[in-house]
Structure formats: structure tokens, C-alpha cells
Amino acid sequence: MKKSIISADLHAAGTQNVIDPVSIMGYNSEITSVNSRIKLRQNLFSFLLEGQKSVQYAETQVKINPNQFLLLSSGNCLMSGKIPATGGRYRSILFFFDNKLLADFFIRHPQALRTPAKKNNEEPFLVFEKDEFLINFIESLGFMLASAQPSSIEMRKVKLEELLLYLTEHYPERIQKLRNFSNEADDDLLIREAITANIYNPVTVEELAFLCYMSLSTFKRRFAKLHGTSPNKWLLEKRMEKAAQMLKQGECKASEIYFELGYENLSSFIQSFKQVHGITPKQYQLSN
């Protein structure tokens, strides 16, 4: 997926090796940060308690104050910073959840999909104003974090359900946008999985698009957005990188590895190798 860039208050969660499907974290700091970076692997409600948060996506920028909160969707590129309040503190509560829980919510609550999302705001974040219900909800999260007994995953799921149901009733268009964002992230994941599983298989780009349930043009466009190049060029470079590694080890000849690298004949493999490395596989092997 696209690299996500978020503020330092998300660092601890972003570096976890094992991620729960839903988790709640508190963050306190007295340090200003600007454009600190980390990969956001889940959707996130960021409830600001003190200080100010800035978020930038493409050419759009927004600043969040303690009267607001933010929803960031997974798999999107963001830049963000945090600024402590006048008293010198920055505090927030972070509520992470994955796309599987979100998909399950939409299946069980189809009313959330009845209002079509407008196209006037394509940023992968949503801003909400706090009301009395939401203020009390956020306080309940704080009580859960302050408890000596860690909350169970089932309790966290209940709190997520409560929040999503409330937002569905009061902000139906915005919740629909979240669903659209998550679908895009799932499509990106499907492309990554399909291409990784077939790097060394003799498949065409048309076949990869079919495996991802996309038209060829859509697949190429989404792939280029993810990897910055075309599928054919990416596959060529990856295959020739592996070929050079195998030839350098000196245990295999080109005639013994071309099929393993997704080529149906030796001549096309030699042509591709020369296109990338400038010499034939045999010349490459002799020079190493």
C-alpha cells in the first residue's frame, strides 16, 4: 500500500510486530513534532484532548483542535504534526481498528450504506466535531485506559461498534466515505498479494488483472500508483534481480533457471537479462 506518514503519537502502535484487530492507546507529550513519519497499518480515530494536530494530504491541509477529532483510513499517504497546548502538553487517545472489523460492521448494518458518498472531498481523513455524546464516549475510553485491569478485545469491539453506530446515524455520508477508503485499501492489498505470489510464474499482466477482479486499465493505474512503475517493468526488474543472484552463486546456468523465473523459453530470458543488465547471463556469470 501507499506509505503513510503520521505524527509521533502513533509511533508506538505503528512499530508493533503484532497488531490487535482493535486497540486503544493514550499518548502524552510536551514536544512539538512536524512531519514525523510512520506506516499506518490500520484505520484510526484520533481523539485530541490537549494541543493541536495538523494533517496534510496532497495539497490539502487541516488543523484539528480539542473540539474535534479525526478519522484516518489505513493505506493512505498523510503528513502530520503535533503542537502542545499553551500549558505545554499534548494529549490524545488513539483508537485503532482493521478493515475486517469495518467490513463486518457494514455487513451487519446495511443502513450505513444507504446514503451515497459525495465526491467533493477525496482526502483519506475525516474531521468530526465533538458533541456531548462523543465527549462522554471519549471519557469512557480514558477510564478504560486508566483501569488497572486491561480491557478485553470484546469490550474494545463493543466500544468501536458504539462509535460507528452513532456516527452512522449522525454522519452517514462520512461513514460511507470510510467504507470507500477501506475498499481501496483492500484492492491495493489484493494487488500486492497477487503480484508477489506470481513474480516467478509465467503469467501476463492481463491475467494478474483478472485475478484481482479489475479491468486491465484499472489494474495498471492502481499498480503504478502503488509502485511508481508499470507491472511489466516491475516484474522484469524483480525477475532479473533474482536471476543475477542465482547466476552469481555459480551453481546454475541460464538454461537451468529461465523456467523457474517465469520464462517459457531460454531466448526470451536471455533477451530480458541483457535488457536489464546490459550483458548476457553467461557474460554476467563469467564476470563474477
HUURGI-V98882 format. One record per residue. N is the residue number from 1. RES is the residue in one small letter. OMEGA is omega in whole degrees, 0 to 359 (NA if undefined). NEAR is the number of other ideal C-beta (glycine too) atoms within 8 Angstrom. Layout:
BEGIN
N/RES/OMEGA/NEAR ; N/RES/OMEGA/NEAR
END
This chain:
BEGIN
1/m/177/10 ; 2/k/180/9 ; 3/k/180/6 ; 4/s/181/14 ; 5/i/184/11 ; 6/i/187/12 ; 7/s/189/10 ; 8/a/181/9 ; 9/d/178/11 ; 10/l/188/14 ; 11/h/184/9 ; 12/a/181/8 ; 13/a/183/11 ; 14/g/182/11 ; 15/t/179/6 ; 16/q/177/7 ; 17/n/179/2 ; 18/v/184/4 ; 19/i/174/10 ; 20/d/178/8 ; 21/p/176/9 ; 22/v/182/13 ; 23/s/180/10 ; 24/i/180/14 ; 25/m/172/10 ; 26/g/180/10 ; 27/y/177/12 ; 28/n/179/6 ; 29/s/174/12 ; 30/e/185/6 ; 31/i/175/7 ; 32/t/175/7 ; 33/s/179/10 ; 34/v/174/5 ; 35/n/172/8 ; 36/s/193/12 ; 37/r/174/6 ; 38/i/180/11 ; 39/k/178/6 ; 40/l/186/14 ; 41/r/179/7 ; 42/q/171/10 ; 43/n/186/14 ; 44/l/163/14 ; 45/f/178/10 ; 46/s/182/16 ; 47/f/181/11 ; 48/l/180/15 ; 49/l/177/9 ; 50/e/178/10 ; 51/g/182/14 ; 52/q/178/10 ; 53/k/174/15 ; 54/s/181/12 ; 55/v/179/14 ; 56/q/176/10 ; 57/y/185/11 ; 58/a/181/5 ; 59/e/181/3 ; 60/t/179/7 ; 61/q/179/7 ; 62/v/175/10 ; 63/k/183/8 ; 64/i/176/13 ; 65/n/184/7 ; 66/p/176/8 ; 67/n/183/5 ; 68/q/168/11 ; 69/f/193/13 ; 70/l/173/15 ; 71/l/178/14 ; 72/l/178/14 ; 73/s/182/12 ; 74/s/173/16 ; 75/g/178/13 ; 76/n/186/14 ; 77/c/182/9 ; 78/l/168/14 ; 79/m/184/10 ; 80/s/176/13 ; 81/g/179/12 ; 82/k/181/16 ; 83/i/178/9 ; 84/p/177/13 ; 85/a/181/10 ; 86/t/179/3 ; 87/g/175/6 ; 88/g/181/6 ; 89/r/171/11 ; 90/y/180/15 ; 91/r/177/12 ; 92/s/171/14 ; 93/i/184/15 ; 94/l/183/15 ; 95/f/182/15 ; 96/f/174/14 ; 97/f/185/12 ; 98/d/184/12 ; 99/n/178/11 ; 100/k/177/7 ; 101/l/180/12 ; 102/l/179/14 ; 103/a/178/9 ; 104/d/178/8 ; 105/f/182/12 ; 106/f/177/11 ; 107/i/183/7 ; 108/r/181/6 ; 109/h/183/10 ; 110/p/178/8 ; 111/q/179/6 ; 112/a/184/13 ; 113/l/185/8 ; 114/r/180/6 ; 115/t/181/7 ; 116/p/179/5 ; 117/a/175/10 ; 118/k/185/6 ; 119/k/185/5 ; 120/n/180/3 ; 121/n/185/6 ; 122/e/180/4 ; 123/e/182/8 ; 124/p/173/11 ; 125/f/180/13 ; 126/l/180/9 ; 127/v/179/10 ; 128/f/173/12 ; 129/e/178/6 ; 130/k/171/9 ; 131/d/184/6 ; 132/e/180/5 ; 133/f/183/7 ; 134/l/176/11 ; 135/i/178/9 ; 136/n/178/8 ; 137/f/181/12 ; 138/i/177/13 ; 139/e/179/8 ; 140/s/175/9 ; 141/l/178/13 ; 142/g/177/10 ; 143/f/178/8 ; 144/m/180/11 ; 145/l/182/10 ; 146/a/182/5 ; 147/s/177/8 ; 148/a/180/2 ; 149/q/179/4 ; 150/p/180/4 ; 151/s/178/8 ; 152/s/178/6 ; 153/i/179/8 ; 154/e/177/6 ; 155/m/179/9 ; 156/r/177/13 ; 157/k/178/11 ; 158/v/180/8 ; 159/k/178/14 ; 160/l/178/13 ; 161/e/179/9 ; 162/e/182/9 ; 163/l/181/11 ; 164/l/178/13 ; 165/l/180/9 ; 166/y/181/11 ; 167/l/177/11 ; 168/t/181/12 ; 169/e/186/6 ; 170/h/180/6 ; 171/y/186/9 ; 172/p/181/11 ; 173/e/181/10 ; 174/r/178/12 ; 175/i/175/12 ; 176/q/177/13 ; 177/k/177/11 ; 178/l/179/13 ; 179/r/178/13 ; 180/n/178/9 ; 181/f/183/13 ; 182/s/177/14 ; 183/n/178/8 ; 184/e/179/9 ; 185/a/178/14 ; 186/d/177/9 ; 187/d/178/11 ; 188/d/179/13 ; 189/l/179/10 ; 190/l/178/10 ; 191/i/180/13 ; 192/r/182/10 ; 193/e/181/8 ; 194/a/183/11 ; 195/i/179/13 ; 196/t/181/7 ; 197/a/186/7 ; 198/n/181/11 ; 199/i/186/11 ; 200/y/176/8 ; 201/n/181/7 ; 202/p/179/5 ; 203/v/178/7 ; 204/t/177/5 ; 205/v/178/10 ; 206/e/179/7 ; 207/e/177/8 ; 208/l/177/14 ; 209/a/178/13 ; 210/f/179/7 ; 211/l/181/8 ; 212/c/178/11 ; 213/y/181/5 ; 214/m/171/9 ; 215/s/181/6 ; 216/l/182/9 ; 217/s/178/6 ; 218/t/180/9 ; 219/f/181/15 ; 220/k/181/12 ; 221/r/180/8 ; 222/r/180/12 ; 223/f/180/13 ; 224/a/179/10 ; 225/k/180/6 ; 226/l/191/11 ; 227/h/178/6 ; 228/g/179/4 ; 229/t/181/6 ; 230/s/178/8 ; 231/p/181/11 ; 232/n/181/7 ; 233/k/180/8 ; 234/w/179/12 ; 235/l/179/11 ; 236/l/182/11 ; 237/e/180/9 ; 238/k/181/9 ; 239/r/181/14 ; 240/m/173/13 ; 241/e/177/8 ; 242/k/180/11 ; 243/a/180/14 ; 244/a/179/11 ; 245/q/181/8 ; 246/m/180/10 ; 247/l/181/14 ; 248/k/178/9 ; 249/q/174/7 ; 250/g/183/7 ; 251/e/184/4 ; 252/c/172/9 ; 253/k/180/8 ; 254/a/182/16 ; 255/s/182/6 ; 256/e/186/6 ; 257/i/187/12 ; 258/y/182/13 ; 259/f/180/7 ; 260/e/182/6 ; 261/l/173/11 ; 262/g/179/12 ; 263/y/183/12 ; 264/e/176/5 ; 265/n/186/7 ; 266/l/185/9 ; 267/s/180/6 ; 268/s/177/10 ; 269/f/180/14 ; 270/i/179/12 ; 271/q/179/8 ; 272/s/180/12 ; 273/f/180/15 ; 274/k/178/10 ; 275/q/183/8 ; 276/v/188/9 ; 277/h/176/9 ; 278/g/178/4 ; 279/i/180/7 ; 280/t/177/9 ; 281/p/181/12 ; 282/k/178/8 ; 283/q/179/8 ; 284/y/182/14 ; 285/q/180/12 ; 286/l/183/6 ; 287/s/181/6 ; 288/n/NA/7
END
